[in-house]
Amino acid sequence: MIHDYIVIGAGIVGLSTAYNILQLQPDANILVLEKEKDIAQHQTSHNSGVIHSGIYYKPGSAKAINCTRGYRMLLDFCEQYAIPYKITGKVIVATQERELESLQKIHDRGVQNGLEDLKILSSSALKEIEPYASGIKAIYVPQAGIISYKSVAEKYESVIVSQGARILNHQAVTSIHQEKNQWRVTTTDQEYTATRVVTCAGLHSDRLARMTHPDFDIKILPFRGEYYFLKSQAHHLVRTLIYPVPNPHFPFLGVHFTSHIDGGVEAGPNAVWALGREAYKGSRINLKDSLETLMYPGFRKIAVKYWRDGLDEIHRSWSKAAFTKGLQRLVPDLKEEDLSTGGSGVRAQACDRNGNLIDDFLFLEGKNLLHVVNAPSPAATSSLSIGKSIAEKIIK
């Protein structure tokens, strides 16, 4: 069978892509290939479950555009299919004078990105929203919320299957090559043919891109984020979502507090180099992945640039006391005994040879082919918007 489309990867972006193709071409013959035993096994189901507002992102960037558009699309989808979500709001808290300039810049970006009713809070006003949070100033972001993105992905799956798409699991792709006007996709199981191909491979996106563009020189670097759960006696310390002002010299948001849609509160994540693209535990090591990362010039330049911050992250990974101390900057009443070990996730962070971290969505296009190379947070919030953009590109 020659399919109209093959989508490689059944995470939230891949499933949204198939969903959006069917919105534009209801009769399209779509095959989704997934290497795992089920959908949404990696970044989709290992994130913090936050509905992002779009406040952090550079105005005009693909992140900003897709997050603000995707936010509304996501909520409409959830309403249509009765997927539980909650708009909680969140606070971004400055705990030191030197963070105030960055806090103001974040606020201004939010305004430029179209967010309404943002508020700059005094220390006392912050206490009215989060009584146990400590800071000299904060931003209140009313649009932020919580959801299960695994549930969203499962609904994408059920909708596209009901419309005739097929999803095949245990299909790790080993090659993609063009034959005349068709693409042949080979997996560990068999070969499939399609007129058009989209890859949404997350942690392995660069490897699939190099199957068709061997000289493509962007590398995915895996960073593990580890979480703790707040025990029930400490749940009262957090009402909504409490975030720090991000370190402008380090490309991650910092440890924070997140309420969960199914109850409970999560704290984290940190950001440590993972010794494998799917190394969800520090004890897991993939020698091939690790050597590939170490040999890449861009990673070595990043290690030199961020070594001090990296050591702090490793320290938090090894020491529960250090992790707790980081959280106490935001909520001083938190105690080490209030925390129990939680889960973890691995971020797929794209990097170039010069050590520049790719901060925006990145696509690589060919003839009737599109690779989603970089889809960092807020990709889950933005999934319907990104999927629509991909669908429009690949159809044209």
Sequence and secondary structure as in RCSB ss.txt:
>XXXX:A:sequence
MIHDYIVIGAGIVGLSTAYNILQLQPDANILVLEKEKDIAQHQTSHNSGVIHSGIYYKPGSAKAINCTRGYRMLL
DFCEQYAIPYKITGKVIVATQERELESLQKIHDRGVQNGLEDLKILSSSALKEIEPYASGIKAIYVPQAGIISYK
SVAEKYESVIVSQGARILNHQAVTSIHQEKNQWRVTTTDQEYTATRVVTCAGLHSDRLARMTHPDFDIKILPFRG
EYYFLKSQAHHLVRTLIYPVPNPHFPFLGVHFTSHIDGGVEAGPNAVWALGREAYKGSRINLKDSLETLMYPGFR
KIAVKYWRDGLDEIHRSWSKAAFTKGLQRLVPDLKEEDLSTGGSGVRAQACDRNGNLIDDFLFLEGKNLLHVVNA
PSPAATSSLSIGKSIAEKIIK
>XXXX:A:secstr
 EEEEEEE  SHHHHHHHHHHHHH TT  EEEE SSSSSS SGGGSS  EE  S SS TTSHHHHHHHHHHHHHH
HHHHHHT  EEE  EEEEE SGGGHHHHHHHHHHHHHTT  S EEEEHHHHHHH TT   SEEEEETT EEE HH
HHHHHHHHHHHHTT EEE S  EEEEEEETTEEEEEESS EEEEEEEEE  GGGHHHHHHHH TT   EEEEEEE
EEEEE GGGGGG SSEEEE   TTSSS  SEEEE TTS EEEE   EE SSTT  STT   HHHHHHHHH HHHH
HHHHHSHHHHHHHHHHHH HHHHHHHHHTT TT  GGGEEEEEEEEEEEEE TTS B  S EEEEETTEEEEEE 
 TTTTTTHHHHHHHHHHHHH 
